[in-house]
Amino acid sequence: MGYRIAVVGATGNVGREILTTLAEHEFPADEVVAVASERSAGAKVSFGDKAVLKVRRLDDFDFNGFDIALFSPGAKVSAVHAPRAAAAGCVVIDNTSHFRMDADVPLVVPEVNPQAIAGYGRRNIIANPNCSTIQMVVALKPLHDLARIKRVVVATYQSVSGSGKDAMDELFNQTRAIYVNDPIERRKFTKQIAFNVIPHIDMFLEDGSTKEEWKMAVETRKILDPDIVVSATCVRVPVFIGHAEAVNVEFHKPISVDEARAALRRAPGVSVVDRRVDEGYVTPAECAGEDAVYVSRIRKDPTVKHGLSLWVVADNLRKGAALNAVQIAEHLVEHHLGGARRPALGVAG
Ligand SMILES: NC(=O)c1ccc[n+]([C@@H]2O[C@H](COP(=O)([O-])OP(=O)(O)OC[C@H]3O[C@@H](n4cnc5c(N)ncnc54)[C@H](OP(=O)(O)O)[C@@H]3O)[C@@H](O)[C@H]2O)c1
């Protein structure tokens, strides 16, 4: 028997990308089911090029007999239903922020801390990190191995797809409204997002930072090294897909630009595009639909003893969410659930 997989939040930005990635990777599944809210029960979603899945309702979905559930229905929904799935014996890989900082839940980026997956059995839940954290730690890991990172200062340029499908519609509708002189409607974002940037993602915390900025700091420590300090400024920009980050890194030990570039070139999941000419760097528009974390603009920061600055870009729906979750599932299958039980059939139920 092959694996039985549930994708929860299957009609959303992340869920649809998870279905695409499972199909592209020919995940060794006997059955893949799509689950979402009552609103879309009965609707159809694509699985790969040929199959179409009928969406089932989460509220009364029975996880018994399912091996892995990939969750992205929002934090409040995961809080209720992920433990229910886990109690039914299904390993949950959760994309929401709800379980990430729980001590007994592994928080995993397979290129960085795959060994943490071994702790999945404590709760039967593995957390997928925040999209901005994932791409940053993939780029930081080879540099940390070389010269031990002391401090990171990062400014993000995050696309609207990171806020869900309604946020993408809001950028589209506001842009159109501006061109035809209609009034601008705001629903998801606190200010106009079309032709603007908003330095506010998730709620404000007491110290004046936002929860998104806090997530980048604490998640980086949990995944990479508890001694690294991170100062983040997270900004929403009017881009549909692809997050960019200006990352400044201070190290304990000397590191040259050439050493950093060579280490990044060898690193899994990283693609270095760094020519100091027009077009010699990657932007979000070019990374949409791609798996790699792109690193460009690698240069010395001469204002500190051992410092580098980088430009890091990735597709937030793929490496920032779906691809990372599917990679965790693949590792789980290979190292903990007994391997691919038979060749992938790509069969959907
Ligand atoms: N987008 C990213 O880059 C990214 C990256 C990492 C993590 N995440 C996290 O992943 C989660 C989903 O993000 P998204 O961008 O995919 O959002 P989205 O496009 O708004 O999709 C939300 C999904 O959750 C489902 N859902 C909502 N309420 C539900 C309920 N009560 N019961 C069952 N299903 C419910 C929706 O189903 P209906 O269609 O039926 O409403 C839809 O499938 C969020 O927690 C987000 O923070 C997102």
The ligand as a Gaussian input file, in Angstrom:
#p B3LYP/6-31G(d) Opt

LIG

0 1
 N        1.151000      32.345000       1.288000
 C        2.367000      32.156000       1.822000
 O        3.401000      32.589000       1.296000
 C        2.478000      31.395000       3.082000
 C        3.707000      30.926000       3.432000
 C        3.841000      30.197000       4.582000
 C        2.728000      29.984000       5.367000
 N        1.514000      30.476000       5.016000
 C        0.370000      30.222000       5.886000
 O       -0.489000      29.248000       5.302000
 C       -1.842000      29.537000       5.630000
 C       -2.679000      29.662000       4.361000
 O       -2.154000      30.658000       3.515000
 P       -2.726000      30.869000       2.040000
 O       -1.867000      31.926000       1.466000
 O       -2.873000      29.579000       1.318000
 O       -4.212000      31.459000       2.353000
 P       -5.487000      31.484000       1.412000
 O       -5.112000      31.594000      -0.017000
 O       -6.372000      32.530000       1.991000
 O       -6.180000      30.051000       1.612000
 C       -6.729000      29.642000       2.847000
 C       -7.157000      28.193000       2.759000
 O       -7.632000      27.772000       4.049000
 C       -8.959000      27.275000       3.909000
 N       -9.750000      27.586000       5.102000
 C      -10.019000      28.790000       5.632000
 N      -10.848000      28.657000       6.711000
 C      -11.056000      27.324000       6.842000
 C      -11.834000      26.533000       7.756000
 N      -12.538000      27.089000       8.744000
 N      -11.826000      25.186000       7.592000
 C      -11.143000      24.617000       6.584000
 N      -10.398000      25.308000       5.690000
 C      -10.364000      26.647000       5.821000
 C       -9.526000      27.996000       2.692000
 O      -10.606000      27.258000       2.202000
 P      -11.886000      27.973000       1.495000
 O      -11.486000      28.205000       0.063000
 O      -12.932000      26.931000       1.653000
 O      -12.163000      29.234000       2.236000
 C       -8.315000      27.951000       1.782000
 O       -8.187000      26.675000       1.221000
 C       -1.806000      30.809000       6.488000
 O       -1.806000      30.441000       7.850000
 C       -0.505000      31.441000       6.108000
 O        0.025000      32.244000       7.128000
 C        1.354000      31.156000       3.872000

